[in-house]
Amino acid sequence: GVEVNEALVQYQTARDKAAFYDRQVTSLQTVAKSTSLLMKHGDTTYLEVLTAQQTLLNAKLSKVANRFTEIQGVITLYQALGGGRM
């Protein structure tokens, strides 16, 4: 019972975080695109463009890591319920 509960909590927490990461990535994509446009028109430096792109990359990596945790929670839940045993 404890294993099932922990697996459910892990999965649900990851699902809740997924919406946050989706919004964050979308927002940072807009920021990176805007910063790039500003650089083309001479209002910002290339360093700021790189910083925006790095921030976007970090957000995407966090999103992927969260997705891994979500999948891992499903697998743990499946095993806790007795699946996959021979």
N, CA and C of each residue as an Amber inpcrd file, in Angstrom:
protein
   258
   0.7990000  -1.1970000   0.0000000   0.0000000   0.0000000   0.0000000
   0.8370000   1.2550000   0.0000000   1.9120000   1.2510000   0.7490000
   2.7720000   2.4310000   0.8250000   3.4460000   2.6800000  -0.5210000
   3.8950000   1.6070000  -1.1650000   4.5530000   1.7530000  -2.4720000
   3.5960000   2.3280000  -3.4990000   2.3440000   1.8780000  -3.4780000
   1.3390000   2.3840000  -4.4190000   1.1040000   3.8680000  -4.1620000
   0.9670000   4.2340000  -2.9050000   0.7360000   5.6290000  -2.5520000
   1.8990000   6.5150000  -2.9870000   3.1090000   6.0820000  -2.7270000
   4.2920000   6.8630000  -3.1090000   4.3940000   7.0090000  -4.6270000
   4.0950000   5.9410000  -5.3620000   4.1380000   5.9990000  -6.8150000
   3.0700000   6.9490000  -7.3530000   1.8790000   6.9150000  -6.7560000
   0.8150000   7.8320000  -7.1720000   1.1870000   9.2840000  -6.9030000
   1.7660000   9.5400000  -5.7530000   2.1900000  10.9010000  -5.4090000
   3.2680000  11.3770000  -6.3740000   4.2370000  10.5100000  -6.6870000
   5.3010000  10.8590000  -7.6270000   4.7150000  11.2080000  -8.9890000
   3.7970000  10.4040000  -9.4630000   3.1760000  10.6260000 -10.7660000
   2.3450000  11.9080000 -10.7670000   1.5100000  12.0910000  -9.7500000
   0.6460000  13.2630000  -9.7040000   1.4390000  14.5590000  -9.5620000
   2.4920000  14.5280000  -8.7830000   3.3380000  15.7050000  -8.6330000
   3.9870000  16.0730000  -9.9680000   4.4760000  15.0680000 -10.6800000
   5.0830000  15.3190000 -11.9830000   4.0530000  15.8610000 -12.9730000
   2.8320000  15.3400000 -12.9310000   1.7640000  15.8310000 -13.8180000
   1.4450000  17.2920000 -13.5280000   1.4120000  17.6450000 -12.2400000
   1.1280000  19.0290000 -11.8620000   2.2320000  19.9750000 -12.3270000
   3.4620000  19.5200000 -12.2240000   4.5930000  20.3420000 -12.6550000
   4.6490000  20.4860000 -14.1720000   4.1020000  19.5310000 -14.9030000
   4.1650000  19.5510000 -16.3690000   3.5100000  20.8010000 -16.9340000
   2.3790000  21.1960000 -16.3930000   1.6990000  22.4030000 -16.8740000
   2.5620000  23.6430000 -16.6410000   3.2160000  23.6990000 -15.4880000
   4.1150000  24.8180000 -15.1980000   5.2590000  24.8680000 -16.2000000
   5.8810000  23.7270000 -16.4550000   7.0070000  23.6970000 -17.3870000
   6.5690000  24.0500000 -18.8070000   5.3690000  23.6410000 -19.2060000
   4.8670000  24.0050000 -20.5270000   4.7390000  25.5180000 -20.6630000
   4.1490000  26.1560000 -19.6490000   4.0030000  27.6170000 -19.6880000
   5.3590000  28.3070000 -19.6590000   6.2800000  27.7790000 -18.8680000
   7.6000000  28.3790000 -18.7530000   8.3450000  28.3090000 -20.0800000
   8.3230000  27.1550000 -20.7320000   9.0190000  26.9950000 -22.0050000
   8.4110000  27.9080000 -23.0670000   7.0950000  27.9850000 -23.1180000
   6.4330000  28.8540000 -24.0870000   6.8340000  30.3080000 -23.8650000
   6.8390000  30.7300000 -22.6320000   7.2160000  32.1000000 -22.3050000
   8.6740000  32.3780000 -22.6680000   9.5520000  31.4490000 -22.3440000
  10.9740000  31.6600000 -22.6300000  11.2800000  31.5960000 -24.1270000
  10.4810000  30.8590000 -24.8920000  10.6460000  30.8710000 -26.3420000
  10.3380000  32.2590000 -26.9000000   9.3060000  32.8750000 -26.3580000
   8.9590000  34.2330000 -26.7700000  10.0680000  35.2080000 -26.3990000
  10.6120000  35.0490000 -25.2050000  11.6990000  35.9160000 -24.7510000
  12.9240000  35.7510000 -25.6480000  13.2840000  34.5170000 -25.9630000
  14.4600000  34.2740000 -26.8080000  14.2580000  34.8640000 -28.2020000
  13.0640000  34.7050000 -28.7380000  12.7760000  35.2570000 -30.0640000
  12.8110000  36.7830000 -30.0390000  12.2410000  37.3830000 -29.0050000
  12.2290000  38.8410000 -28.8790000  13.6370000  39.3940000 -28.7040000
  14.4390000  38.7150000 -27.8980000  15.8150000  39.1580000 -27.6830000
  16.6050000  39.0800000 -28.9720000  16.3840000  38.0460000 -29.7410000
  17.0630000  37.9120000 -31.0230000  16.6670000  39.0420000 -31.9700000
  15.3900000  39.3770000 -32.0010000  14.9270000  40.4850000 -32.8410000
  15.5090000  41.8100000 -32.3750000  15.5880000  41.9950000 -31.0730000
  16.1840000  43.2240000 -30.5440000  17.6520000  43.3470000 -30.9420000
  18.3630000  42.2250000 -30.9600000  19.7660000  42.2640000 -31.3550000
  19.9020000  42.6640000 -32.8220000  19.0090000  42.1470000 -33.6630000
  19.0700000  42.4770000 -35.0920000  18.8580000  43.9700000 -35.3330000
  18.1090000  44.5920000 -34.4490000  17.8270000  46.0170000 -34.6150000
  18.7210000  46.8870000 -33.7430000  19.7310000  46.2870000 -33.1140000
  20.7630000  47.0330000 -32.4220000  20.4440000  47.4870000 -31.0080000
  19.3950000  46.9700000 -30.3840000  19.0500000  47.4220000 -29.0410000
  19.5930000  46.5350000 -27.9240000  20.2060000  45.4250000 -28.2650000
  20.7240000  44.5200000 -27.2350000  21.9940000  43.8310000 -27.7560000
  22.6720000  43.1320000 -26.8570000  23.9300000  42.4850000 -27.2260000
  23.7210000  40.9990000 -27.4800000  24.7050000  40.3950000 -28.1200000
  24.6440000  38.9650000 -28.3970000  24.6940000  38.1540000 -27.1090000
  25.3550000  38.6880000 -26.0970000  25.4150000  38.0060000 -24.8000000
  24.0200000  37.8400000 -24.2060000  23.1830000  38.8430000 -24.3580000
  21.8130000  38.7470000 -23.8450000  21.0120000  37.7050000 -24.6250000
  21.2730000  37.5970000 -25.9250000  20.6120000  36.5710000 -26.7380000
  21.0420000  35.1870000 -26.2560000  22.3320000  35.0110000 -26.0400000
  22.8340000  33.7260000 -25.5560000  22.2740000  33.3810000 -24.1770000
  22.1660000  34.3700000 -23.3170000  21.6100000  34.1400000 -21.9880000
  20.1480000  33.7020000 -22.0830000  19.3800000  34.3400000 -22.9580000
  17.9770000  33.9560000 -23.1450000  17.8700000  32.5410000 -23.6960000
  18.7440000  32.1930000 -24.6280000  18.7250000  30.8450000 -25.1920000
  19.1500000  29.7990000 -24.1630000  20.1120000  30.1520000 -23.3280000
  20.5600000  29.2260000 -22.2820000  19.4490000  28.9980000 -21.2620000
  18.7490000  30.0470000 -20.9010000  17.6320000  29.9190000 -19.9700000
  16.5450000  29.0270000 -20.5570000  16.2750000  29.2020000 -21.8410000
  15.2900000  28.3640000 -22.5280000  15.7320000  26.9070000 -22.5370000
  16.9940000  26.6630000 -22.8210000  17.5170000  25.3010000 -22.8220000
  17.3780000  24.6550000 -21.4420000  17.7050000  25.4070000 -20.4000000
  17.5750000  24.8720000 -19.0430000  16.1270000  24.5310000 -18.7130000
  15.2000000  25.3610000 -19.1680000  13.7810000  25.0810000 -18.9380000
  13.3480000  23.8260000 -19.6880000  13.8360000  23.6630000 -20.9120000
  13.4970000  22.4630000 -21.6870000  14.0760000  21.2100000 -21.0260000
  15.2820000  21.3120000 -20.5070000  15.8880000  20.1760000 -19.8130000
  15.1100000  19.8220000 -18.5500000  14.6430000  20.8240000 -17.8300000
  13.8180000  20.5760000 -16.6460000  12.5110000  19.9050000 -17.0290000
  11.9410000  20.3190000 -18.1460000  10.6930000  19.7280000 -18.6270000
  10.8940000  18.2540000 -18.9770000  12.0100000  17.9440000 -19.6220000
  12.3080000  16.5540000 -19.9770000  12.5610000  15.7220000 -18.7250000
  13.2870000  16.2760000 -17.7680000  13.5440000  15.5560000 -16.5170000
  12.2440000  15.2870000 -15.7690000  11.3310000  16.2490000 -15.8020000
  10.0390000  16.0490000 -15.1610000   9.2430000  14.9650000 -15.8730000
   9.3120000  14.9360000 -17.1870000   8.6100000  13.8980000 -17.9540000
   9.1610000  12.5190000 -17.5980000  10.4790000  12.4340000 -17.4280000
  11.1070000  11.1800000 -17.0080000  10.5780000  10.7470000 -15.6530000
  10.4660000  11.6940000 -14.7190000   9.9390000  11.3860000 -13.3880000
   8.5010000  10.9080000 -13.4800000   7.7240000  11.5190000 -14.3650000
   6.3350000  11.1050000 -14.5550000   6.2540000   9.6660000 -15.0630000
   7.0580000   9.3500000 -16.0560000   7.0720000   7.9920000 -16.6080000
   7.5720000   6.9970000 -15.5640000   8.5770000   7.3980000 -14.8300000
   9.1130000   6.5370000 -13.7840000   8.0460000   6.2650000 -12.7180000
   7.2260000   7.2560000 -12.4150000   6.1360000   7.0720000 -11.4580000
   5.1150000   6.0630000 -11.9520000   4.8080000   6.0970000 -13.2470000
   3.8630000   5.1330000 -13.8120000   4.4340000   3.7170000 -13.7390000
   5.7020000   3.5910000 -14.0470000   6.3480000   2.2750000 -13.9980000
   6.3770000   1.7480000 -12.5600000   6.7150000   2.6200000 -11.6270000
   6.7390000   2.2230000 -10.2170000   5.3470000   1.8250000  -9.7460000
   4.3410000   2.5690000 -10.1660000   2.9630000   2.2410000  -9.8130000
   2.5660000   0.8890000 -10.3890000   2.9160000   0.6440000 -11.6230000
   2.6160000  -0.6360000 -12.2710000   3.2550000  -1.7840000 -11.4910000
   4.5140000  -1.6110000 -11.1110000   5.2090000  -2.6590000 -10.3630000
   4.6300000  -2.8290000  -8.9640000   4.2440000  -1.7180000  -8.3360000
   3.6780000  -1.7830000  -6.9750000   2.3280000  -2.4940000  -6.9730000
   1.6210000  -2.4280000  -8.0900000   0.3380000  -3.1060000  -8.2000000
   0.4910000  -4.5670000  -8.6170000   1.7410000  -5.0170000  -8.7920000
   1.9910000  -6.4200000  -9.0960000   2.2490000  -6.7190000 -10.5450000
   2.3310000  -5.7120000 -11.3660000   2.5710000  -5.9380000 -12.7920000
   4.0280000  -6.1920000 -13.0960000   4.2750000  -6.9630000 -14.1290000
   5.6310000  -7.1990000 -14.5940000   6.4200000  -8.2300000 -13.8100000
   5.7750000  -8.9490000 -12.9300000   6.4950000  -9.9500000 -12.1290000
   6.3210000 -11.3180000 -12.7740000   7.3910000 -12.0710000 -12.7730000
   7.3470000 -13.4140000 -13.3670000   7.4640000 -14.4690000 -12.3190000
